[in-house]
Amino acid sequence: MIQEKRKMGTRKLARYVRHSAQLAAVLEVSGWPKPGNVHRLKDHPDARYEHFLAGAVALGSAVEDAAVKGAMVGRRKEHISRIGVGNLIKKAVAEISLSHRGGNTHLGICLLFIPLGAAAAKTYVENGDFLLDSLRADVMEIVKSTTRRDVVAVYEAVRKASSPGSMGKLKDNRVPDLYDEEAKTKIVGRGLTLFDVMNDASSYDTVASELVTGMNITFNIGYKELTETFNKTGDINKATVHTFLRILSEVPDTFIARKVGLKKTNDVKKAVKIGKKETSWICEAAKEVLNLGGLSTAAGRTALRRLDSKLQSLGKDYNPGTTADLTAAALMVALLNGLRF
C-alpha cells in the first residue's frame, strides 16, 4: 500500500484524500447503533440517514480542492496562507446544503475535514506517506497560517448551516458573535485568524479545540480506539461504534451541552458549562457500555441499545453530534493510512 501511495501525483493524491473523506463520512453515519445519532436503522424527524449519505458525497469536491492546495504548498508552489481554508469550508457547506433538505448534517465535519485534507496532501508530498505526527503538525500549521478572509468565510459558512438561536451568544468578547452585524468589520480590524477564533471557542466547542491542538482527540483517542478495535475484530462497524463510545466516554459532547444549556442562558460559554454538568451521565453510560464489552458481548449490546433508546427518546437535543464529527475524523485518518475492511 505504501509503495502504491508513493507513486501518486497531485491529482491522484487529491482524489485519494477526497475518497478517504467521503468514505469516512459514510462509515461514520452508517455505524450502528451509535447512541442518539442518526444511523442506518434510525432517522430523526428533521434528518434522515439518506441526508447524511448525500452530504458525505457532496463534501468531496471541496476536500479534493483542499488537497490540491496542500500538495502545492508541499511542493513549494503555493504559500500556506493561500490555501483558502475558509472559502473551502464555505464551499463544502454550500454544496452539502444543495445536496439534500435535511439541514445541517456536516458542519463540524467540514470544519475538520478541510484542514485535514490539505494537511494530508502536504504531509504526503513532503514525507511520501501520511505520517501521524507530521499530519498533526501540518493541521496546526495550516490553521495558524489562516487569514482574516478565512475567518469571514467560516462565519458565513456557519451562519448558512445554522440558525441564530441554536448557537447562543458571545458576550463581551474579543472574538465577535457569529450574528453580530459588525462581525466582518471587527474580524478585519482586529486581524483575527481562524486559530484566534477557534482558540477562543475551544473552551466550549470540541471541534474548535481540535483545530488548535492538532486534533488531539481524533488522533490520541479516536484513531487509537479505531485501529485497536479493528485489528482485534476485523469488523468496521464495531470499530466505528466503539470509537464513538470511547470518545463519548472521555469527552463531554459539546453539541448536546450547548443545546441543553441554552435552555437556561443564551450566553454560549455559560450554557456549555451548565450543559456539561447536566449531561455528565452520558459519559458514564458510554463508559459502562464499553466496560461490558460493547458490541462484542451480549451484555454490552443490551446496554448499548438501552443507551441509544434513552437518548433517542429525549429528542434531537441529545444527539452527540460533536462525537460523530470526531469519529468521522478518526476514520479519515485511518483510511488515509491504508485501513481496508
C-alpha positions as CSV (number, residue, x, y, z in Angstrom):
1,M,0.0,0.0,0.0
2,I,2.8,2.5,0.9
3,Q,4.6,1.7,-2.4
4,E,1.3,2.4,-4.3
5,K,0.8,5.7,-2.4
6,R,4.3,6.9,-3.2
7,K,3.5,6.8,-6.9
8,M,0.7,9.4,-6.5
9,G,1.0,12.7,-8.3
10,T,-1.1,15.7,-7.2
11,R,-4.4,14.8,-8.9
12,K,-4.2,11.1,-7.9
13,L,-3.3,12.2,-4.4
14,A,-6.2,14.7,-4.2
15,R,-8.6,12.0,-5.3
16,Y,-7.3,9.6,-2.7
17,V,-7.8,12.2,0.0
18,R,-11.3,13.0,-1.3
19,H,-12.3,9.4,-1.3
20,S,-11.0,8.8,2.2
21,A,-13.0,11.8,3.4
22,Q,-16.2,10.7,1.7
23,L,-15.9,7.1,2.9
24,A,-15.1,8.3,6.4
25,A,-18.4,10.3,6.5
26,V,-20.4,7.4,5.1
27,L,-18.9,4.9,7.6
28,E,-19.5,7.2,10.5
29,V,-23.2,7.7,9.8
30,S,-23.6,4.0,9.0
31,G,-22.2,2.9,12.3
32,W,-25.0,1.4,14.4
33,P,-26.3,1.7,17.0
34,K,-24.4,4.9,17.7
35,P,-26.5,6.1,20.7
36,G,-28.6,9.2,20.0
37,N,-27.3,9.6,16.4
38,V,-28.9,9.1,13.0
39,H,-27.6,5.7,11.8
40,R,-28.6,3.1,9.2
41,L,-31.5,1.9,11.3
42,K,-32.6,5.3,12.8
43,D,-33.8,8.5,11.3
44,H,-34.5,11.7,13.1
45,P,-37.6,13.8,12.3
46,D,-35.6,16.5,10.7
47,A,-32.8,14.5,9.2
48,R,-32.7,11.1,7.6
49,Y,-29.9,8.6,7.1
50,E,-30.0,9.4,3.4
51,H,-29.4,13.1,4.0
52,F,-26.1,12.2,5.6
53,L,-25.2,10.0,2.7
54,A,-25.9,12.8,0.3
55,G,-23.8,15.2,2.4
56,A,-21.0,12.7,2.6
57,V,-20.8,12.7,-1.2
58,A,-21.2,16.4,-1.6
59,L,-18.3,17.4,0.6
60,G,-15.9,15.6,-1.6
61,S,-15.2,18.4,-4.1
62,A,-14.1,20.9,-1.5
63,V,-11.9,18.3,0.2
64,E,-10.3,17.5,-3.1
65,D,-9.6,21.2,-3.7
66,A,-8.1,21.4,-0.2
67,A,-5.8,18.5,-1.0
68,V,-4.6,20.1,-4.3
69,K,-3.8,23.3,-2.4
70,G,-2.0,21.3,0.3
71,A,0.1,19.4,-2.3
72,M,1.0,22.7,-3.9
73,V,2.2,24.0,-0.6
74,G,4.2,20.8,-0.1
75,R,5.8,21.3,-3.5
76,R,6.6,25.0,-2.6
77,K,4.3,26.2,-5.4
78,E,1.9,28.0,-3.1
79,H,2.2,29.8,0.2
80,I,0.4,28.1,3.1
81,S,-1.6,31.2,3.9
82,R,-3.2,31.0,0.4
83,I,-4.8,27.5,0.8
84,G,-8.1,29.3,1.4
85,V,-9.4,27.1,4.2
86,G,-12.3,29.4,4.9
87,N,-13.6,29.6,1.4
88,L,-13.2,25.8,1.1
89,I,-15.3,25.2,4.2
90,K,-17.8,27.6,2.9
91,K,-17.9,25.8,-0.4
92,A,-18.3,22.4,1.3
93,V,-21.2,23.7,3.4
94,A,-22.9,25.2,0.3
95,E,-22.6,22.1,-1.7
96,I,-23.9,19.9,1.1
97,S,-26.9,22.2,1.5
98,L,-27.7,21.8,-2.2
99,S,-27.5,18.0,-2.0
100,H,-30.4,17.4,0.4
101,R,-33.1,19.1,2.5
102,G,-32.0,17.7,5.9
103,G,-30.5,20.8,7.3
104,N,-27.1,21.0,9.0
105,T,-25.7,17.5,8.6
106,H,-21.9,18.1,8.2
107,L,-20.8,21.5,9.5
108,G,-18.4,20.0,12.2
109,I,-17.1,17.5,9.7
110,C,-16.4,20.3,7.1
111,L,-14.5,22.3,9.8
112,L,-12.3,19.3,10.5
113,F,-12.0,17.7,7.0
114,I,-10.9,20.7,5.1
115,P,-7.7,21.5,7.1
116,L,-7.2,17.7,7.5
117,G,-7.5,17.2,3.7
118,A,-5.0,20.0,3.0
119,A,-2.6,18.7,5.7
120,A,-2.8,15.2,4.4
121,A,-1.7,16.2,0.9
122,K,1.1,18.4,2.3
123,T,2.3,15.6,4.6
124,Y,2.3,13.1,1.8
125,V,4.2,15.3,-0.6
126,E,6.9,16.0,2.0
127,N,7.2,12.6,3.5
128,G,5.9,10.0,1.0
129,D,3.3,8.9,3.4
130,F,0.6,10.1,5.9
131,L,2.8,10.1,9.0
132,L,0.7,10.8,12.0
133,D,3.0,13.3,13.8
134,S,3.6,15.2,10.6
135,L,-0.1,15.2,9.8
136,R,-1.0,16.7,13.2
137,A,1.8,19.3,12.9
138,D,0.6,20.3,9.4
139,V,-3.0,20.7,10.6
140,M,-1.7,23.1,13.2
141,E,0.5,25.0,10.8
142,I,-2.4,25.4,8.3
143,V,-4.8,26.7,10.9
144,K,-2.2,29.1,12.3
145,S,-1.5,30.4,8.8
146,T,-5.1,31.4,8.0
147,T,-6.1,35.0,7.4
148,R,-8.9,37.3,8.1
149,R,-10.5,36.3,4.8
150,D,-10.7,32.7,6.1
151,V,-12.4,33.8,9.3
152,V,-15.0,35.9,7.4
153,A,-15.7,32.9,5.1
154,V,-16.1,30.5,8.1
155,Y,-18.5,32.9,9.8
156,E,-20.6,32.9,6.6
157,A,-20.5,29.1,6.4
158,V,-21.6,28.6,10.0
159,R,-24.4,31.2,9.6
160,K,-25.6,29.3,6.4
161,A,-25.6,26.0,8.2
162,S,-27.2,27.1,11.5
163,S,-29.8,29.4,13.0
164,P,-29.1,32.2,15.5
165,G,-30.9,30.6,18.4
166,S,-29.0,27.3,18.1
167,M,-25.6,28.8,18.6
168,G,-26.0,31.1,21.6
169,K,-24.4,34.5,22.1
170,L,-20.8,35.6,22.7
171,K,-20.8,38.5,25.2
172,D,-18.0,41.0,25.9
173,N,-15.6,39.0,23.8
174,R,-12.6,39.9,21.5
175,V,-13.9,37.5,19.0
176,P,-17.3,38.8,17.7
177,D,-20.5,36.9,17.9
178,L,-21.5,35.0,14.8
179,Y,-24.6,37.1,14.3
180,D,-23.0,40.5,15.1
181,E,-23.9,42.8,12.3
182,E,-20.4,44.3,12.5
183,A,-18.6,40.9,12.7
184,K,-16.8,41.3,9.4
185,T,-15.5,44.8,10.3
186,K,-14.3,43.6,13.7
187,I,-12.6,40.5,12.3
188,V,-10.7,42.6,9.8
189,G,-10.0,45.4,12.2
190,R,-8.7,43.1,14.9
191,G,-6.7,41.0,12.4
192,L,-8.2,37.7,13.6
193,T,-7.1,34.4,12.2
194,L,-9.0,31.1,12.3
195,F,-6.6,30.0,15.0
196,D,-7.6,33.0,17.1
197,V,-11.3,32.3,16.7
198,M,-11.1,28.6,17.3
199,N,-8.8,29.1,20.3
200,D,-11.4,31.4,21.9
201,A,-14.1,28.8,21.2
202,S,-12.1,25.9,22.4
203,S,-13.4,26.2,25.9
204,Y,-16.9,25.5,24.8
205,D,-16.7,23.7,21.5
206,T,-14.7,20.5,21.0
207,V,-14.4,20.8,17.2
208,A,-12.8,24.2,17.7
209,S,-10.5,22.7,20.3
210,E,-9.4,20.0,17.8
211,L,-8.3,22.7,15.4
212,V,-6.0,24.4,17.9
213,T,-4.5,21.2,19.4
214,G,-3.5,19.4,16.2
215,M,-6.7,17.2,16.5
216,N,-5.6,15.7,19.9
217,I,-8.8,13.7,20.5
218,T,-9.0,12.5,16.9
219,F,-5.5,11.0,17.0
220,N,-5.0,10.1,20.6
221,I,-8.4,8.7,21.5
222,G,-10.4,8.2,18.2
223,Y,-7.7,6.8,15.9
224,K,-6.2,4.7,18.7
225,E,-9.5,3.1,19.6
226,L,-10.5,2.6,15.9
227,T,-7.3,0.8,14.9
228,E,-7.1,-1.3,18.0
229,T,-10.7,-2.5,17.8
230,F,-10.5,-3.1,14.1
231,N,-7.3,-5.1,14.5
232,K,-8.9,-7.2,17.1
233,T,-12.3,-7.8,15.4
234,G,-11.8,-7.1,11.7
235,D,-15.3,-5.5,11.9
236,I,-15.5,-1.9,10.7
237,N,-18.9,-1.4,12.3
238,K,-17.7,-2.5,15.7
239,A,-14.6,-0.3,15.3
240,T,-16.7,2.7,14.4
241,V,-19.2,2.3,17.2
242,H,-16.5,1.6,19.8
243,T,-14.6,4.7,18.6
244,F,-17.7,6.8,19.1
245,L,-18.3,5.3,22.5
246,R,-14.7,5.8,23.6
247,I,-14.7,9.5,22.6
248,L,-18.2,10.0,24.3
249,S,-17.0,8.3,27.5
250,E,-14.0,10.6,27.8
251,V,-15.1,13.9,26.2
252,P,-18.5,15.5,27.0
253,D,-20.3,16.2,23.8
254,T,-20.4,20.0,23.4
255,F,-23.3,19.8,20.8
256,I,-25.5,18.3,23.5
257,A,-24.1,20.5,26.3
258,R,-24.8,23.6,24.2
259,K,-28.4,22.6,23.4
260,V,-29.2,21.7,27.0
261,G,-27.5,24.8,28.5
262,L,-29.1,27.2,26.1
263,K,-32.4,26.4,27.6
264,K,-31.2,28.3,30.7
265,T,-29.0,31.1,29.3
266,N,-28.1,32.4,25.8
267,D,-24.5,33.0,26.8
268,V,-22.9,30.1,25.0
269,K,-19.9,29.8,27.3
270,K,-22.1,29.6,30.4
271,A,-24.6,27.4,28.6
272,V,-22.0,24.7,27.8
273,K,-20.7,24.7,31.4
274,I,-24.3,24.1,32.6
275,G,-24.9,21.5,29.9
276,K,-21.8,19.5,30.6
277,K,-22.8,19.2,34.3
278,E,-26.4,18.2,33.5
279,T,-25.3,15.6,30.9
280,S,-22.3,14.0,32.6
281,W,-24.3,10.9,33.0
282,I,-24.0,10.3,29.2
283,C,-20.2,9.9,29.5
284,E,-20.7,7.5,32.4
285,A,-23.2,5.5,30.4
286,A,-20.9,5.2,27.4
287,K,-18.1,4.1,29.7
288,E,-20.3,1.4,31.2
289,V,-21.2,0.1,27.7
290,L,-17.5,-0.3,26.9
291,N,-16.7,-1.9,30.3
292,L,-19.4,-4.5,29.5
293,G,-17.7,-5.2,26.1
294,G,-19.7,-3.0,23.8
295,L,-20.8,-4.8,20.6
296,S,-18.6,-7.8,21.4
297,T,-20.8,-9.1,24.2
298,A,-24.4,-9.7,24.8
299,A,-24.4,-7.5,28.0
300,G,-22.6,-4.7,26.1
301,R,-25.1,-4.9,23.2
302,T,-28.0,-4.7,25.6
303,A,-26.6,-1.7,27.5
304,L,-25.8,0.0,24.1
305,R,-29.3,-0.5,22.8
306,R,-30.7,0.9,26.2
307,L,-28.5,4.0,25.9
308,D,-29.5,4.5,22.3
309,S,-33.2,4.2,23.1
310,K,-32.9,6.7,26.1
311,L,-31.0,9.3,24.1
312,Q,-33.4,9.0,21.1
313,S,-36.4,9.3,23.4
314,L,-35.0,12.6,24.8
315,G,-35.2,14.2,21.4
316,K,-32.7,15.8,18.9
317,D,-31.0,17.9,21.6
318,Y,-29.5,14.7,22.9
319,N,-27.8,13.8,19.6
320,P,-24.0,13.5,20.2
321,G,-23.2,15.3,17.0
322,T,-19.7,16.5,18.0
323,T,-18.7,12.9,18.9
324,A,-19.9,11.9,15.5
325,D,-17.7,14.5,13.9
326,L,-14.6,13.3,15.8
327,T,-15.4,9.7,14.9
328,A,-15.5,10.7,11.2
329,A,-12.1,12.4,11.5
330,A,-10.6,9.4,13.1
331,L,-12.0,7.2,10.3
332,M,-10.5,9.6,7.7
333,V,-7.0,9.4,9.3
334,A,-7.3,5.6,9.3
335,L,-8.4,5.4,5.7
336,L,-5.6,7.7,4.6
337,N,-3.2,5.3,6.3
338,G,-4.5,2.3,4.4
339,L,-7.3,0.9,6.5
340,R,-9.3,-1.6,4.4
341,F,-12.2,-3.8,5.5
